Structure formats: C-alpha cells, structure tokens
C-alpha cells in the first residue's frame, strides 16, 4: 500500500512535469496534481504508522518512532534550503523531477523488505470496503482506550487551529516582509523538533504515555500563550517556537506509540486512518470559523484564548484518574 501510494504521488508529479515541459503551465494542472498528491499522502501516512509495529518489538517502539520523527524534522529543516538550491540552479521542472526520483528510491528500498503476512489478510479480502469501514468505526467506539483518545484528539485539533494556521499571519503582521526573521522562525521550530526527536531516542522508556501527552499539551498551551503576547520580542518568539518544536515531537511520539501498543494489529490501519481523517476534516472546518473571526478580533487574542483552553483541557484530563491510568497498561 505504501509503495502504491508513493508511486501514485510520483506519477501525478511526473504528469505535471510533462505538462510544464510542453508549455502547459495551467494552474488547474497544479491544483489537480496537488489533490492527487494529497490523496496519496492520506493513504501513505496511516500505512507507515501501521507498519512500524510489525517491524519492531514493543520495547523499541518509542525509540524507532523517535528516530522517525527526528528524520522527518531534519528533512523539514533541510528541504526548503535544498529545494531552493535546486530551483535556483535548474528550474521548476528539475525540482519536480527530484521528487519523482526520490519516490522511486523509496519504493526501491521498500521492495526489498520482507514483511510477514498477517493472519487476517484473507478475511479482510472477503469483506467489502463498507463493511471494513463499519467494523473499524465499531472497533473505535467499543475500544474504550481508542474511543477516549480519538475524542481527545478531536478537541485538541479544534483548539490548536488558531495557533497552527494564524501564527504565520501574526508573525507577518508583526515583522512585515522581513524574510530573514520569518525564516528564523521556521528554522527554530524545525530545530526544536529535531532536538525533541533526539530526546525521545535517548529516553529509555516512557512509563505513562497518556500522562506525558497531557503534560506536553499543558506546557504547549502556556508556551503558545507567551508566544502570542510577546511576539514583538523576537528572542522570545524564537525561544517559544524552539521549545514548541521539542514538546510537540515528544507528545506526538508518546501518542503514536500508545495507539500502536493498544490497537489490535488487524485494526491498526483503520485507527490511524481515522486519526488522519479527523485531522483532515477538523482543521479546515475550524479555520472556517477562526479565519473570519480573526477579522473581527485580534489574531493575538485568538491565539492566547486557544492556548489557555489547550492547557485547561490538559488539566481536566490529568485530574481524570481513570483516563490517566489507561496510559500505564
């Protein structure tokens, strides 16, 4: 599935390359390729999260997910620079072809992996897609742990929308067209994520992953509130973004490993797909509310308010002993 999704993305990009090469630089062709790439990514991301537990032992999940997040953060940090060099030196066609070539390399690496087939493959093939979807939804509803986690994720995704989508506008509003300072904010965030990944890699064991996740969200709420109100102080802005990057990786890794440990292998793909779907639907719907609201009240106030709510929801769940105890099993 991962190989298919990656190839699907590469083919869409290659078709776009051919269109540009032939002089057809239609914006609709770019939109079409973006939609196709998004669909491929929506299939690929949950599949990768589902595959990791099949390749490593439970004891190594935190470390491997930490390594994965560190690599992802490093790529996020370096990609704009590498992309800029390629784009400036060779142009858009070769920049896009670079993406196609790396996809082929990725597929080639996956093709030599030997992955043992699960016992439920035949059973799944005999079911319709609708039945599989219904079974996945029923599993998420009946599994108390997964049910509670999905509800928490939904609430958090709604709350952090102003920070995730309006913070770049706040930075631009504060610093104008100062490309240097805007670039430094992105570097600080990515560096923080790299450091957070290394912290996870060298952490022997996270005993209660739910408690860690909740404390991370509490700290992030305070961190984002400081960022919102002191955005005009550049050193404070850089520091909060750096710390935010560290804690977001720690929290994300703890949550991912917890789900991997507490989900039936037959349902792993469907559960991660649900998380991806929640994120994909919640963010656009939330921004439809917070976007127009940002024209009525200040972005700074919206970020501050959402940050406080993020810390509050973390405190409420930390006081819920039954919920916290789920992280110990």
Phi and psi in degrees as GROMACS dihedral restraints (atoms count N, CA, C in turn):
[ dihedral_restraints ]
;  ai    aj    ak    al  type     phi  dphi    fc
    3     4     5     6     1   -62.9    20    10
    4     5     6     7     1   -44.4    20    10
    6     7     8     9     1   -63.0    20    10
    7     8     9    10     1   -41.6    20    10
    9    10    11    12     1   -62.7    20    10
   10    11    12    13     1   -47.0    20    10
   12    13    14    15     1   -62.2    20    10
   13    14    15    16     1   -43.1    20    10
   15    16    17    18     1   -64.5    20    10
   16    17    18    19     1   -40.7    20    10
   18    19    20    21     1   -66.0    20    10
   19    20    21    22     1   -39.2    20    10
   21    22    23    24     1   -58.9    20    10
   22    23    24    25     1   -45.0    20    10
   24    25    26    27     1   -64.8    20    10
   25    26    27    28     1   -44.6    20    10
   27    28    29    30     1   -63.4    20    10
   28    29    30    31     1   -40.7    20    10
   30    31    32    33     1   -63.9    20    10
   31    32    33    34     1   -43.0    20    10
   33    34    35    36     1   -60.1    20    10
   34    35    36    37     1   -42.5    20    10
   36    37    38    39     1   -66.0    20    10
   37    38    39    40     1   -41.4    20    10
   39    40    41    42     1   -65.4    20    10
   40    41    42    43     1   -38.7    20    10
   42    43    44    45     1   -62.9    20    10
   43    44    45    46     1   -39.5    20    10
   45    46    47    48     1   -63.8    20    10
   46    47    48    49     1   -40.0    20    10
   48    49    50    51     1   -59.1    20    10
   49    50    51    52     1   -45.4    20    10
   51    52    53    54     1   -62.1    20    10
   52    53    54    55     1   -40.7    20    10
   54    55    56    57     1   -61.4    20    10
   55    56    57    58     1   -46.2    20    10
   57    58    59    60     1   -66.5    20    10
   58    59    60    61     1   -41.2    20    10
   60    61    62    63     1   -61.4    20    10
   61    62    63    64     1   -34.3    20    10
   63    64    65    66     1   -86.9    20    10
   64    65    66    67     1     4.4    20    10
   66    67    68    69     1    92.4    20    10
   67    68    69    70     1     2.8    20    10
   69    70    71    72     1   -94.5    20    10
   70    71    72    73     1    90.3    20    10
   72    73    74    75     1  -100.9    20    10
   73    74    75    76     1    45.0    20    10
   75    76    77    78     1   -65.3    20    10
   76    77    78    79     1   136.9    20    10
   78    79    80    81     1   -64.6    20    10
   79    80    81    82     1   -31.5    20    10
   81    82    83    84     1   -67.1    20    10
   82    83    84    85     1   -32.9    20    10
   84    85    86    87     1   -65.4    20    10
   85    86    87    88     1   -38.6    20    10
   87    88    89    90     1   -67.1    20    10
   88    89    90    91     1   -43.0    20    10
   90    91    92    93     1   -59.8    20    10
   91    92    93    94     1   -45.0    20    10
   93    94    95    96     1   -60.6    20    10
   94    95    96    97     1   -45.3    20    10
   96    97    98    99     1   -63.9    20    10
   97    98    99   100     1   -38.2    20    10
   99   100   101   102     1   -63.7    20    10
  100   101   102   103     1   -42.0    20    10
  102   103   104   105     1   -63.5    20    10
  103   104   105   106     1   -46.4    20    10
  105   106   107   108     1   -62.5    20    10
  106   107   108   109     1   -43.6    20    10
  108   109   110   111     1   -62.5    20    10
  109   110   111   112     1   -37.8    20    10
  111   112   113   114     1   -65.5    20    10
  112   113   114   115     1   -40.6    20    10
  114   115   116   117     1   -62.5    20    10
  115   116   117   118     1   -46.6    20    10
  117   118   119   120     1   -59.9    20    10
  118   119   120   121     1   -41.8    20    10
  120   121   122   123     1   -65.0    20    10
  121   122   123   124     1   -37.1    20    10
  123   124   125   126     1   -64.4    20    10
  124   125   126   127     1   -26.7    20    10
  126   127   128   129     1   -85.7    20    10
  127   128   129   130     1   -40.3    20    10
  129   130   131   132     1   -69.9    20    10
  130   131   132   133     1   -47.6    20    10
  132   133   134   135     1   -58.9    20    10
  133   134   135   136     1   -51.0    20    10
  135   136   137   138     1   -63.7    20    10
  136   137   138   139     1   -32.6    20    10
  138   139   140   141     1   -65.8    20    10
  139   140   141   142     1   -39.9    20    10
  141   142   143   144     1   -64.4    20    10
  142   143   144   145     1   -44.0    20    10
  144   145   146   147     1   -62.6    20    10
  145   146   147   148     1   -32.5    20    10
  147   148   149   150     1   -77.4    20    10
  148   149   150   151     1   -28.4    20    10
  150   151   152   153     1   -76.5    20    10
  151   152   153   154     1   -35.2    20    10
  153   154   155   156     1   -53.0    20    10
  154   155   156   157     1   -46.4    20    10
  156   157   158   159     1   -63.8    20    10
  157   158   159   160     1   -19.8    20    10
  159   160   161   162     1   -81.1    20    10
  160   161   162   163     1   -18.0    20    10
  162   163   164   165     1   -99.9    20    10
  163   164   165   166     1   -23.3    20    10
  165   166   167   168     1  -129.2    20    10
  166   167   168   169     1   161.1    20    10
  168   169   170   171     1   -75.6    20    10
  169   170   171   172     1   162.6    20    10
  171   172   173   174     1   -59.9    20    10
  172   173   174   175     1   -35.9    20    10
  174   175   176   177     1   -64.2    20    10
  175   176   177   178     1   -25.1    20    10
  177   178   179   180     1   -99.4    20    10
  178   179   180   181     1    -0.3    20    10
  180   181   182   183     1   -59.8    20    10
  181   182   183   184     1   -46.2    20    10
  183   184   185   186     1   -60.4    20    10
  184   185   186   187     1   -46.1    20    10
  186   187   188   189     1   -64.4    20    10
  187   188   189   190     1   -45.3    20    10
  189   190   191   192     1   -67.2    20    10
  190   191   192   193     1   -42.7    20    10
  192   193   194   195     1   -64.6    20    10
  193   194   195   196     1   -34.3    20    10
  195   196   197   198     1   -64.3    20    10
  196   197   198   199     1   -43.2    20    10
  198   199   200   201     1   -62.2    20    10
  199   200   201   202     1   -44.2    20    10
  201   202   203   204     1   -59.1    20    10
  202   203   204   205     1   -45.5    20    10
  204   205   206   207     1   -67.5    20    10
  205   206   207   208     1   -35.2    20    10
  207   208   209   210     1   -64.2    20    10
  208   209   210   211     1   -46.0    20    10
  210   211   212   213     1   -61.0    20    10
  211   212   213   214     1   -45.2    20    10
  213   214   215   216     1   -60.0    20    10
  214   215   216   217     1   -42.4    20    10
  216   217   218   219     1   -66.2    20    10
  217   218   219   220     1   -41.6    20    10
  219   220   221   222     1   -63.6    20    10
  220   221   222   223     1   -40.4    20    10
  222   223   224   225     1   -64.3    20    10
  223   224   225   226     1   -41.8    20    10
  225   226   227   228     1   -60.0    20    10
  226   227   228   229     1   -37.4    20    10
  228   229   230   231     1   -72.1    20    10
  229   230   231   232     1   -42.8    20    10
  231   232   233   234     1   -87.1    20    10
  232   233   234   235     1   -27.9    20    10
  234   235   236   237     1   -56.0    20    10
  235   236   237   238     1   -46.0    20    10
  237   238   239   240     1   -58.8    20    10
  238   239   240   241     1   -39.6    20    10
  240   241   242   243     1   -66.9    20    10
  241   242   243   244     1   -48.0    20    10
  243   244   245   246     1   -63.8    20    10
  244   245   246   247     1   -43.5    20    10
  246   247   248   249     1   -60.9    20    10
  247   248   249   250     1   -40.7    20    10
  249   250   251   252     1   -63.9    20    10
  250   251   252   253     1   -40.0    20    10
  252   253   254   255     1   -64.6    20    10
  253   254   255   256     1   -47.0    20    10
  255   256   257   258     1   -65.0    20    10
  256   257   258   259     1   -44.3    20    10
  258   259   260   261     1   -63.0    20    10
  259   260   261   262     1   -44.0    20    10
  261   262   263   264     1   -69.2    20    10
  262   263   264   265     1   -31.7    20    10
  264   265   266   267     1   -88.4    20    10
  265   266   267   268     1   -37.2    20    10
  267   268   269   270     1  -121.1    20    10
  268   269   270   271     1   -15.3    20    10
  270   271   272   273     1    95.5    20    10
  271   272   273   274     1   174.6    20    10
  273   274   275   276     1   -66.7    20    10
  274   275   276   277     1   -37.3    20    10
  276   277   278   279     1   -61.9    20    10
  277   278   279   280     1   -47.8    20    10
  279   280   281   282     1   -70.6    20    10
  280   281   282   283     1   -28.6    20    10
  282   283   284   285     1   -64.7    20    10
  283   284   285   286     1   -43.4    20    10
  285   286   287   288     1   -69.3    20    10
  286   287   288   289     1   -37.1    20    10
  288   289   290   291     1   -65.5    20    10
  289   290   291   292     1   -30.3    20    10
  291   292   293   294     1   -59.7    20    10
  292   293   294   295     1   -39.0    20    10
  294   295   296   297     1   -65.6    20    10
  295   296   297   298     1   -40.8    20    10
  297   298   299   300     1   -63.8    20    10
  298   299   300   301     1   -44.0    20    10
  300   301   302   303     1   -64.1    20    10
  301   302   303   304     1   -43.5    20    10
  303   304   305   306     1   -65.8    20    10
  304   305   306   307     1   -32.2    20    10
  306   307   308   309     1   -65.3    20    10
  307   308   309   310     1   -41.6    20    10
  309   310   311   312     1   -63.0    20    10
  310   311   312   313     1   -39.0    20    10
  312   313   314   315     1   -63.7    20    10
  313   314   315   316     1   -43.9    20    10
  315   316   317   318     1   -60.8    20    10
  316   317   318   319     1   -45.7    20    10
  318   319   320   321     1   -62.8    20    10
  319   320   321   322     1   -39.6    20    10
  321   322   323   324     1   -61.8    20    10
  322   323   324   325     1   -41.4    20    10
  324   325   326   327     1   -64.2    20    10
  325   326   327   328     1   -45.1    20    10
  327   328   329   330     1   -65.0    20    10
  328   329   330   331     1   -31.1    20    10
  330   331   332   333     1   -65.8    20    10
  331   332   333   334     1   -21.3    20    10
  333   334   335   336     1   -95.8    20    10
  334   335   336   337     1    -1.6    20    10
  336   337   338   339     1   -76.7    20    10
  337   338   339   340     1   137.6    20    10
  339   340   341   342     1  -103.7    20    10
  340   341   342   343     1   109.2    20    10
  342   343   344   345     1  -114.9    20    10
  343   344   345   346     1   125.8    20    10
  345   346   347   348     1   -69.5    20    10
  346   347   348   349     1   133.2    20    10
  348   349   350   351     1   -70.6    20    10
  349   350   351   352     1   140.4    20    10
  351   352   353   354     1   -81.4    20    10
  352   353   354   355     1   159.9    20    10
  354   355   356   357     1   -68.6    20    10
  355   356   357   358     1   -19.6    20    10
  357   358   359   360     1   -92.4    20    10
  358   359   360   361     1     4.8    20    10
  360   361   362   363     1   -60.6    20    10
  361   362   363   364     1   -47.1    20    10
  363   364   365   366     1   -65.3    20    10
  364   365   366   367     1   -40.6    20    10
  366   367   368   369     1   -61.4    20    10
  367   368   369   370     1   -42.4    20    10
  369   370   371   372     1   -65.4    20    10
  370   371   372   373     1   -38.3    20    10
  372   373   374   375     1   -66.5    20    10
  373   374   375   376     1   -24.3    20    10
  375   376   377   378     1   -86.0    20    10
  376   377   378   379     1    -3.0    20    10
  378   379   380   381     1  -104.1    20    10
  379   380   381   382     1   149.0    20    10
  381   382   383   384     1   -75.0    20    10
  382   383   384   385     1   161.5    20    10
  384   385   386   387     1   -61.0    20    10
  385   386   387   388     1   -37.1    20    10
  387   388   389   390     1   -62.7    20    10
  388   389   390   391     1   -45.5    20    10
  390   391   392   393     1   -63.2    20    10
  391   392   393   394     1   -39.8    20    10
  393   394   395   396     1   -63.7    20    10
  394   395   396   397     1   -41.4    20    10
  396   397   398   399     1   -64.7    20    10
  397   398   399   400     1   -45.6    20    10
  399   400   401   402     1   -62.0    20    10
  400   401   402   403     1   -42.4    20    10
  402   403   404   405     1   -62.9    20    10
  403   404   405   406     1   -40.0    20    10
  405   406   407   408     1   -64.9    20    10
  406   407   408   409     1   -42.5    20    10
  408   409   410   411     1   -64.7    20    10
  409   410   411   412     1   -40.2    20    10
  411   412   413   414     1   -65.7    20    10
  412   413   414   415     1   -40.1    20    10
  414   415   416   417     1   -62.3    20    10
  415   416   417   418     1   -44.1    20    10
  417   418   419   420     1   -65.1    20    10
  418   419   420   421     1   -33.0    20    10
  420   421   422   423     1   -74.9    20    10
  421   422   423   424     1   -41.4    20    10
  423   424   425   426     1   -81.2    20    10
  424   425   426   427     1   -28.0    20    10
  426   427   428   429     1   -80.3    20    10
  427   428   429   430     1   106.5    20    10
  429   430   431   432     1   -55.6    20    10
  430   431   432   433     1   -43.2    20    10
  432   433   434   435     1   -63.6    20    10
  433   434   435   436     1   -51.7    20    10
  435   436   437   438     1   -64.6    20    10
  436   437   438   439     1   -39.3    20    10
  438   439   440   441     1   -57.4    20    10
  439   440   441   442     1   -49.2    20    10
  441   442   443   444     1   -65.9    20    10
  442   443   444   445     1   -40.2    20    10
  444   445   446   447     1   -65.2    20    10
  445   446   447   448     1   -43.9    20    10
  447   448   449   450     1   -63.0    20    10
  448   449   450   451     1   -39.2    20    10
  450   451   452   453     1   -64.3    20    10
  451   452   453   454     1   -42.3    20    10
  453   454   455   456     1   -63.8    20    10
  454   455   456   457     1   -44.3    20    10
  456   457   458   459     1   -57.5    20    10
  457   458   459   460     1   -44.9    20    10
  459   460   461   462     1   -59.0    20    10
  460   461   462   463     1   -46.8    20    10
  462   463   464   465     1   -62.7    20    10
  463   464   465   466     1   -44.3    20    10
  465   466   467   468     1   -65.9    20    10
  466   467   468   469     1   -41.8    20    10
  468   469   470   471     1   -61.0    20    10
  469   470   471   472     1   -39.2    20    10
  471   472   473   474     1   -65.3    20    10
  472   473   474   475     1   -45.7    20    10
  474   475   476   477     1   -65.1    20    10
  475   476   477   478     1   -39.5    20    10
  477   478   479   480     1   -84.4    20    10
  478   479   480   481     1    -1.2    20    10
  480   481   482   483     1   -53.7    20    10
  481   482   483   484     1   -48.1    20    10
  483   484   485   486     1   -58.0    20    10
  484   485   486   487     1   -39.9    20    10
  486   487   488   489     1   -67.2    20    10
  487   488   489   490     1   -45.0    20    10
  489   490   491   492     1   -66.9    20    10
  490   491   492   493     1   -38.2    20    10
  492   493   494   495     1  -108.6    20    10
  493   494   495   496     1   -24.8    20    10
  495   496   497   498     1   -99.1    20    10
  496   497   498   499     1   -15.4    20    10
  498   499   500   501     1   -60.3    20    10
  499   500   501   502     1   -40.4    20    10
  501   502   503   504     1   -60.4    20    10
  502   503   504   505     1   -34.4    20    10
  504   505   506   507     1   -67.8    20    10
  505   506   507   508     1   -37.4    20    10
  507   508   509   510     1   -64.6    20    10
  508   509   510   511     1   -41.0    20    10
  510   511   512   513     1   -64.7    20    10
  511   512   513   514     1   -44.1    20    10
  513   514   515   516     1   -65.7    20    10
  514   515   516   517     1   -39.1    20    10
  516   517   518   519     1   -63.3    20    10
  517   518   519   520     1   -34.2    20    10
  519   520   521   522     1   -83.4    20    10
  520   521   522   523     1   -41.0    20    10
  522   523   524   525     1  -112.4    20    10
  523   524   525   526     1     1.5    20    10
  525   526   527   528     1    63.1    20    10
  526   527   528   529     1  -135.7    20    10
  528   529   530   531     1   -94.7    20    10
  529   530   531   532     1    27.7    20    10
  531   532   533   534     1   -75.5    20    10
  532   533   534   535     1    89.7    20    10
  534   535   536   537     1   -59.6    20    10
  535   536   537   538     1   -36.8    20    10
  537   538   539   540     1   -59.3    20    10
  538   539   540   541     1   -48.9    20    10
  540   541   542   543     1   -68.9    20    10
  541   542   543   544     1   -39.4    20    10
  543   544   545   546     1   -63.4    20    10
  544   545   546   547     1   -39.8    20    10
  546   547   548   549     1   -64.0    20    10
  547   548   549   550     1   -41.3    20    10
  549   550   551   552     1   -62.0    20    10
  550   551   552   553     1   -34.4    20    10
  552   553   554   555     1   -64.5    20    10
  553   554   555   556     1   -40.6    20    10
  555   556   557   558     1   -67.6    20    10
  556   557   558   559     1   -39.9    20    10
  558   559   560   561     1   -65.0    20    10
  559   560   561   562     1   -42.3    20    10
  561   562   563   564     1   -60.7    20    10
  562   563   564   565     1   -43.9    20    10
  564   565   566   567     1   -63.2    20    10
  565   566   567   568     1   -47.5    20    10
  567   568   569   570     1   -66.2    20    10
  568   569   570   571     1   -40.3    20    10
  570   571   572   573     1   -62.3    20    10
  571   572   573   574     1   -40.5    20    10
  573   574   575   576     1   -60.1    20    10
  574   575   576   577     1   -40.5    20    10
  576   577   578   579     1   -65.2    20    10
  577   578   579   580     1   -38.7    20    10
  579   580   581   582     1   -62.8    20    10
  580   581   582   583     1   -46.4    20    10
  582   583   584   585     1   -62.3    20    10
  583   584   585   586     1   -42.6    20    10
  585   586   587   588     1   -60.1    20    10
  586   587   588   589     1   -39.0    20    10
  588   589   590   591     1   -63.1    20    10
  589   590   591   592     1   -42.8    20    10
  591   592   593   594     1   -64.5    20    10
  592   593   594   595     1   -37.1    20    10
  594   595   596   597     1   -61.3    20    10
  595   596   597   598     1   -43.4    20    10
  597   598   599   600     1   -64.0    20    10
  598   599   600   601     1   -43.5    20    10
  600   601   602   603     1   -58.8    20    10
  601   602   603   604     1   -39.9    20    10
  603   604   605   606     1   -94.7    20    10
  604   605   606   607     1     5.5    20    10
  606   607   608   609     1   -87.9    20    10
  607   608   609   610     1   123.3    20    10
  609   610   611   612     1   -62.6    20    10
  610   611   612   613     1   -49.4    20    10
  612   613   614   615     1  -157.9    20    10
  613   614   615   616     1   138.5    20    10
  615   616   617   618     1   -98.0    20    10
  616   617   618   619     1   109.6    20    10
  618   619   620   621     1   -69.8    20    10
  619   620   621   622     1   -50.2    20    10
  621   622   623   624     1  -121.1    20    10
  622   623   624   625     1    99.7    20    10
  624   625   626   627     1   -70.9    20    10
  625   626   627   628     1   -30.7    20    10
  627   628   629   630     1   -68.2    20    10
  628   629   630   631     1   -43.4    20    10
  630   631   632   633     1   -62.2    20    10
  631   632   633   634     1   -42.5    20    10
  633   634   635   636     1   -60.9    20    10
  634   635   636   637     1   -45.8    20    10
  636   637   638   639     1   -60.8    20    10
  637   638   639   640     1   -42.5    20    10
  639   640   641   642     1   -68.4    20    10
  640   641   642   643     1   -41.7    20    10
  642   643   644   645     1   -65.0    20    10
  643   644   645   646     1   -36.3    20    10
  645   646   647   648     1   -61.7    20    10
  646   647   648   649     1   -45.7    20    10
  648   649   650   651     1   -65.3    20    10
  649   650   651   652     1   -35.4    20    10
  651   652   653   654     1   -63.0    20    10
  652   653   654   655     1   -47.0    20    10
  654   655   656   657     1   -65.1    20    10
  655   656   657   658     1   -41.0    20    10
  657   658   659   660     1   -62.1    20    10
  658   659   660   661     1   -38.0    20    10
  660   661   662   663     1   -59.2    20    10
  661   662   663   664     1   -46.9    20    10
  663   664   665   666     1   -65.2    20    10
  664   665   666   667     1   -41.9    20    10
  666   667   668   669     1   -61.0    20    10
  667   668   669   670     1   -45.9    20    10
  669   670   671   672     1   -67.2    20    10
  670   671   672   673     1   -35.1    20    10
  672   673   674   675     1   -63.8    20    10
  673   674   675   676     1   -43.7    20    10
  675   676   677   678     1   -62.1    20    10
  676   677   678   679     1   -43.6    20    10
  678   679   680   681     1   -58.9    20    10
  679   680   681   682     1   -44.0    20    10
  681   682   683   684     1   -63.9    20    10
  682   683   684   685     1   -43.5    20    10
  684   685   686   687     1   -84.1    20    10
  685   686   687   688     1   -24.3    20    10
  687   688   689   690     1  -113.6    20    10
  688   689   690   691     1    28.7    20    10
  690   691   692   693     1   -61.3    20    10
  691   692   693   694     1   -26.3    20    10
  693   694   695   696     1   -73.3    20    10
  694   695   696   697     1   -16.1    20    10
  696   697   698   699     1   -93.8    20    10
  697   698   699   700     1   104.0    20    10
  699   700   701   702     1   -60.6    20    10
  700   701   702   703     1   -40.5    20    10
  702   703   704   705     1   -62.9    20    10
  703   704   705   706     1   -40.4    20    10
  705   706   707   708     1   -64.9    20    10
  706   707   708   709     1   -42.3    20    10
  708   709   710   711     1   -59.8    20    10
  709   710   711   712     1   -47.8    20    10
  711   712   713   714     1   -62.6    20    10
  712   713   714   715     1   -42.2    20    10
  714   715   716   717     1   -64.3    20    10
  715   716   717   718     1   -44.1    20    10
  717   718   719   720     1   -67.5    20    10
  718   719   720   721     1   -36.4    20    10
  720   721   722   723     1   -67.6    20    10
  721   722   723   724     1   -40.9    20    10
  723   724   725   726     1   -62.1    20    10
  724   725   726   727     1   -47.1    20    10
  726   727   728   729     1   -65.3    20    10
  727   728   729   730     1   -38.7    20    10
  729   730   731   732     1   -60.3    20    10
  730   731   732   733     1   -42.3    20    10
  732   733   734   735     1   -61.3    20    10
  733   734   735   736     1   -40.3    20    10
  735   736   737   738     1   -62.8    20    10
  736   737   738   739     1   -51.9    20    10
  738   739   740   741     1   -71.4    20    10
  739   740   741   742     1   -31.8    20    10
  741   742   743   744     1   -64.9    20    10
  742   743   744   745     1   -36.5    20    10
  744   745   746   747     1   -71.4    20    10
  745   746   747   748     1   -41.7    20    10
  747   748   749   750     1   -61.2    20    10
  748   749   750   751     1   -46.5    20    10
  750   751   752   753     1   -65.9    20    10
  751   752   753   754     1   -43.4    20    10
  753   754   755   756     1   -63.8    20    10
  754   755   756   757     1   -41.3    20    10
  756   757   758   759     1   -65.6    20    10
  757   758   759   760     1   -44.2    20    10
  759   760   761   762     1   -60.0    20    10
  760   761   762   763     1   -43.1    20    10
  762   763   764   765     1   -66.3    20    10
  763   764   765   766     1   -44.2    20    10
  765   766   767   768     1   -62.1    20    10
  766   767   768   769     1   -46.6    20    10
  768   769   770   771     1   -64.3    20    10
  769   770   771   772     1   -40.3    20    10
  771   772   773   774     1   -59.7    20    10
  772   773   774   775     1   -44.4    20    10
  774   775   776   777     1   -65.6    20    10
  775   776   777   778     1   -42.0    20    10
  777   778   779   780     1   -61.6    20    10
  778   779   780   781     1   -36.1    20    10
  780   781   782   783     1   -77.3    20    10
  781   782   783   784     1   -24.9    20    10
  783   784   785   786     1  -112.1    20    10
  784   785   786   787     1    13.2    20    10
  786   787   788   789     1  -116.2    20    10
  787   788   789   790     1   136.0    20    10
  789   790   791   792     1   -59.2    20    10
  790   791   792   793     1   135.5    20    10
  792   793   794   795     1   -56.9    20    10
  793   794   795   796     1   -30.4    20    10
  795   796   797   798     1   -69.0    20    10
  796   797   798   799     1   -23.1    20    10
  798   799   800   801     1  -108.2    20    10
  799   800   801   802     1     0.4    20    10
  801   802   803   804     1   -54.9    20    10
  802   803   804   805     1   -50.2    20    10
  804   805   806   807     1   -60.5    20    10
  805   806   807   808     1   -41.8    20    10
  807   808   809   810     1   -68.6    20    10
  808   809   810   811     1   -37.9    20    10
  810   811   812   813     1   -66.0    20    10
  811   812   813   814     1   -45.9    20    10
  813   814   815   816     1   -67.3    20    10
  814   815   816   817     1   -30.9    20    10
  816   817   818   819     1   -65.5    20    10
  817   818   819   820     1   -38.3    20    10
  819   820   821   822     1   -63.6    20    10
  820   821   822   823     1   -41.8    20    10
  822   823   824   825     1   -62.2    20    10
  823   824   825   826     1   -43.3    20    10
  825   826   827   828     1   -62.6    20    10
  826   827   828   829     1   -40.8    20    10
  828   829   830   831     1   -66.3    20    10
  829   830   831   832     1   -42.2    20    10
  831   832   833   834     1   -58.6    20    10
  832   833   834   835     1   -47.1    20    10
  834   835   836   837     1   -62.5    20    10
  835   836   837   838     1   -42.5    20    10
  837   838   839   840     1   -67.0    20    10
  838   839   840   841     1   -33.3    20    10
  840   841   842   843     1   -89.0    20    10
  841   842   843   844     1   -38.9    20    10
  843   844   845   846     1   -67.6    20    10
  844   845   846   847     1   -45.9    20    10
  846   847   848   849     1   -58.9    20    10
  847   848   849   850     1   -51.0    20    10
  849   850   851   852     1   -62.6    20    10
  850   851   852   853     1   -39.4    20    10
  852   853   854   855     1   -66.6    20    10
  853   854   855   856     1   -41.1    20    10
  855   856   857   858     1   -67.2    20    10
  856   857   858   859     1   -38.3    20    10
  858   859   860   861     1   -70.2    20    10
  859   860   861   862     1   -25.2    20    10
  861   862   863   864     1   -64.2    20    10
  862   863   864   865     1   -26.3    20    10
  864   865   866   867     1   -88.8    20    10
  865   866   867   868     1   -50.9    20    10
  867   868   869   870     1   -73.7    20    10
  868   869   870   871     1   -28.9    20    10
  870   871   872   873     1   -59.9    20    10
  871   872   873   874     1   -59.8    20    10
  873   874   875   876     1   -61.8    20    10
  874   875   876   877     1   -31.8    20    10
  876   877   878   879     1   -64.5    20    10
  877   878   879   880     1   -30.2    20    10
  879   880   881   882     1   -67.7    20    10
  880   881   882   883     1   -17.2    20    10
  882   883   884   885     1   -82.3    20    10
  883   884   885   886     1   -18.2    20    10
  885   886   887   888     1   -97.6    20    10
  886   887   888   889     1   -37.5    20    10
  888   889   890   891     1  -123.8    20    10
  889   890   891   892     1   167.2    20    10
  891   892   893   894     1   -71.0    20    10
  892   893   894   895     1   146.0    20    10
  894   895   896   897     1   -60.7    20    10
  895   896   897   898     1   -38.5    20    10
  897   898   899   900     1   -57.4    20    10
  898   899   900   901     1   -42.9    20    10
  900   901   902   903     1   -66.5    20    10
  901   902   903   904     1   -41.9    20    10
  903   904   905   906     1   -62.5    20    10
  904   905   906   907     1   -43.4    20    10
  906   907   908   909     1   -65.1    20    10
  907   908   909   910     1   -42.2    20    10
  909   910   911   912     1   -61.9    20    10
  910   911   912   913     1   -45.8    20    10
  912   913   914   915     1   -63.2    20    10
  913   914   915   916     1   -46.6    20    10
  915   916   917   918     1   -65.7    20    10
  916   917   918   919     1   -34.1    20    10
  918   919   920   921     1   -64.5    20    10
  919   920   921   922     1   -43.1    20    10
  921   922   923   924     1   -62.4    20    10
  922   923   924   925     1   -43.3    20    10
  924   925   926   927     1   -63.2    20    10
  925   926   927   928     1   -37.0    20    10
  927   928   929   930     1   -63.0    20    10
  928   929   930   931     1   -44.6    20    10
  930   931   932   933     1   -66.7    20    10
  931   932   933   934     1   -38.2    20    10
  933   934   935   936     1   -65.5    20    10
  934   935   936   937     1   -44.4    20    10
  936   937   938   939     1   -64.6    20    10
  937   938   939   940     1   -33.5    20    10
  939   940   941   942     1   -65.8    20    10
  940   941   942   943     1   -42.0    20    10
  942   943   944   945     1   -64.2    20    10
  943   944   945   946     1   -45.2    20    10
  945   946   947   948     1   -58.2    20    10
  946   947   948   949     1   -44.3    20    10
  948   949   950   951     1   -73.1    20    10
  949   950   951   952     1   -31.5    20    10
  951   952   953   954     1   -65.7    20    10
  952   953   954   955     1   -30.7    20    10
  954   955   956   957     1   -79.5    20    10
  955   956   957   958     1   -12.7    20    10
  957   958   959   960     1   -85.1    20    10
  958   959   960   961     1    92.3    20    10
  960   961   962   963     1   -59.0    20    10
  961   962   963   964     1   -38.4    20    10
  963   964   965   966     1   -62.3    20    10
  964   965   966   967     1   -40.1    20    10
  966   967   968   969     1   -69.2    20    10
  967   968   969   970     1   -44.7    20    10
  969   970   971   972     1   -64.0    20    10
  970   971   972   973     1   -38.3    20    10
  972   973   974   975     1   -64.3    20    10
  973   974   975   976     1   -20.9    20    10
  975   976   977   978     1   -61.1    20    10
  976   977   978   979     1   -30.1    20    10
  978   979   980   981     1   -74.0    20    10
  979   980   981   982     1    -9.8    20    10
  981   982   983   984     1   -90.5    20    10
  982   983   984   985     1   -17.8    20    10
